[in-house]
Amino acid sequence: MEGDRMGHDYTGKAALVTGAASGLGQATALALVRAGCGVLAVDVAAEGLAATAAAAQAGPGSIQTLTADLSDLERCAAVVEKAVGAFGRLDLLCNIAGIARMDYIAAVTPEQWRRIIDINLAAPFFLSQAALPHLIETKGGIVNVASSAGIQGQAYMSPYSASKAGLIGLTKAMAMELIHAPVRINAVAPAGMKTPMAAPGHLVPPEGFSVDLLMRYAGIREQADPEAVADFILYVGSGRGAFFHGACLSMDQGQTAG
Ligand SMILES: NC(=O)c1ccc[n+]([C@@H]2O[C@H](COP(=O)([O-])OP(=O)(O)OC[C@H]3O[C@@H](n4cnc5c(N)ncnc54)[C@H](O)[C@@H]3O)[C@@H](O)[C@H]2O)c1
């Protein structure tokens, strides 16, 4: 079969991947390039983006990078136009950029709330809004990266859980409004992944937190490799995932099963 080692073939197609400087976004951008895709890799972190671009040089697809802070919602349309300008088309939008922090309910400030909601939920909406005409033209799709935290309530994560539950609702509402259009819109919901976001010292629980409560979200099985989740994103985003539409697909090692 043509394409990368997992059998994906994105030859001649173009994707926009956010959060591409690190973790799952980086793994997805690299997997797409290995599958022959042209990728616009977007992130606020220029150094990480350069590392992604360097790792993508082996092709067979190609990569361009754009440093952008997606909390600037006015910029989302221009980010999409940059992808269309670079490759002349757009087949896949992967909304992967995200931030997380842990706090007691009482400690969350309006500024923290807005930042999490803007990056995790509002930017995917406005990127999708701009991308949809192009995606309908190519019979392409959107993959939103949600989280187990959007399916189950997670203590100390109110804004994050709300943003990811919102992203799942957004996925379904857009899928229904466009049920007659040739486009597929889905969400993938991982639990813990081996990425910088989940690395020790990054997501710090608030002082005096309940260990019992936190252990509920630690997961019983080991954390997923971002490459495995990226592989699933490529499957869902391609024609091989043609019958997924409006789905929230848990890939969480049983985290939300019970
Ligand atoms: N790591 C986990 O355990 C886990 C679990 C479930 C869901 N997720 C979700 O997976 C996605 C990828 O996370 P990851 O684990 O790879 O984390 P990560 O921190 O390695 O990567 C997130 C990327 O998003 C980028 N980003 C943050 N704010 C941005 C902004 N304003 N504009 C543009 N880019 C911005 C960061 O620079 C970073 O490169 C996120 O949406 C996250 O919520 C992660």
The ligand as an SDF file (V2000), in Angstrom:
LIG
                    3D

 44 48  0  0  0  0  0  0  0  0999 V2000
   -1.1840   15.1250   27.2280 N   0  0  0  0  0  0  0  0  0  0  0  0
   -2.2990   14.6260   27.6860 C   0  0  0  0  0  0  0  0  0  0  0  0
   -2.2970   13.8420   28.6410 O   0  0  0  0  0  0  0  0  0  0  0  0
   -3.6160   14.9860   27.0260 C   0  0  0  0  0  0  0  0  0  0  0  0
   -4.7450   14.2470   27.3490 C   0  0  0  0  0  0  0  0  0  0  0  0
   -5.9540   14.5390   26.7260 C   0  0  0  0  0  0  0  0  0  0  0  0
   -6.0200   15.5600   25.7940 C   0  0  0  0  0  0  0  0  0  0  0  0
   -4.8980   16.2840   25.5130 N   0  0  0  0  0  0  0  0  0  0  0  0
   -5.0190   17.3490   24.5010 C   0  0  0  0  0  0  0  0  0  0  0  0
   -4.1580   17.0480   23.4220 O   0  0  0  0  0  0  0  0  0  0  0  0
   -3.7920   18.2550   22.7560 C   0  0  0  0  0  0  0  0  0  0  0  0
   -2.2960   18.2560   22.5480 C   0  0  0  0  0  0  0  0  0  0  0  0
   -1.6620   18.3600   23.8090 O   0  0  0  0  0  0  0  0  0  0  0  0
   -0.2260   17.7450   24.1120 P   0  0  0  0  0  0  0  0  0  0  0  0
   -0.4040   16.7350   25.1580 O   0  0  0  0  0  0  0  0  0  0  0  0
    0.4610   17.4140   22.8470 O   0  0  0  0  0  0  0  0  0  0  0  0
    0.4180   19.0250   24.8260 O   0  0  0  0  0  0  0  0  0  0  0  0
    1.6890   19.8960   24.4840 P   0  0  0  0  0  0  0  0  0  0  0  0
    1.7510   20.9070   25.5630 O   0  0  0  0  0  0  0  0  0  0  0  0
    2.8660   19.0400   24.2240 O   0  0  0  0  0  0  0  0  0  0  0  0
    1.2820   20.6100   23.1010 O   0  0  0  0  0  0  0  0  0  0  0  0
    0.3400   21.6400   23.0310 C   0  0  0  0  0  0  0  0  0  0  0  0
    0.8040   22.6340   21.9760 C   0  0  0  0  0  0  0  0  0  0  0  0
   -0.1870   23.6760   21.8800 O   0  0  0  0  0  0  0  0  0  0  0  0
    0.5350   24.8850   21.6910 C   0  0  0  0  0  0  0  0  0  0  0  0
   -0.2380   26.0650   22.0960 N   0  0  0  0  0  0  0  0  0  0  0  0
   -0.6150   26.3990   23.3530 C   0  0  0  0  0  0  0  0  0  0  0  0
   -1.2010   27.6040   23.3390 N   0  0  0  0  0  0  0  0  0  0  0  0
   -1.2160   28.0290   22.0510 C   0  0  0  0  0  0  0  0  0  0  0  0
   -1.6710   29.2120   21.4110 C   0  0  0  0  0  0  0  0  0  0  0  0
   -2.2220   30.2210   22.0990 N   0  0  0  0  0  0  0  0  0  0  0  0
   -1.5300   29.3130   20.0560 N   0  0  0  0  0  0  0  0  0  0  0  0
   -0.9450   28.3200   19.3520 C   0  0  0  0  0  0  0  0  0  0  0  0
   -0.4640   27.1900   19.9080 N   0  0  0  0  0  0  0  0  0  0  0  0
   -0.6040   27.0490   21.2450 C   0  0  0  0  0  0  0  0  0  0  0  0
    1.7550   24.7320   22.5980 C   0  0  0  0  0  0  0  0  0  0  0  0
    2.7760   25.6710   22.2760 O   0  0  0  0  0  0  0  0  0  0  0  0
    2.1480   23.2950   22.3390 C   0  0  0  0  0  0  0  0  0  0  0  0
    3.0660   23.1900   21.2770 O   0  0  0  0  0  0  0  0  0  0  0  0
   -4.3120   19.3960   23.6360 C   0  0  0  0  0  0  0  0  0  0  0  0
   -5.5020   19.9110   23.0820 O   0  0  0  0  0  0  0  0  0  0  0  0
   -4.5860   18.7240   24.9620 C   0  0  0  0  0  0  0  0  0  0  0  0
   -5.5710   19.3890   25.6980 O   0  0  0  0  0  0  0  0  0  0  0  0
   -3.7060   16.0300   26.0920 C   0  0  0  0  0  0  0  0  0  0  0  0
  1  2  1  0
  2  3  2  0
  2  4  1  0
  4  5  1  0
  4 44  2  0
  5  6  2  0
  6  7  1  0
  7  8  2  0
  8  9  1  0
  8 44  1  0
  9 10  1  0
  9 42  1  0
 10 11  1  0
 11 12  1  0
 11 40  1  0
 12 13  1  0
 13 14  1  0
 14 15  2  0
 14 16  1  0
 14 17  1  0
 17 18  1  0
 18 19  2  0
 18 20  1  0
 18 21  1  0
 21 22  1  0
 22 23  1  0
 23 24  1  0
 23 38  1  0
 24 25  1  0
 25 26  1  0
 25 36  1  0
 26 27  1  0
 26 35  1  0
 27 28  2  0
 28 29  1  0
 29 30  1  0
 29 35  2  0
 30 31  1  0
 30 32  2  0
 32 33  1  0
 33 34  2  0
 34 35  1  0
 36 37  1  0
 36 38  1  0
 38 39  1  0
 40 41  1  0
 40 42  1  0
 42 43  1  0
M  CHG  2   8   1  16  -1
M  END
$$$$
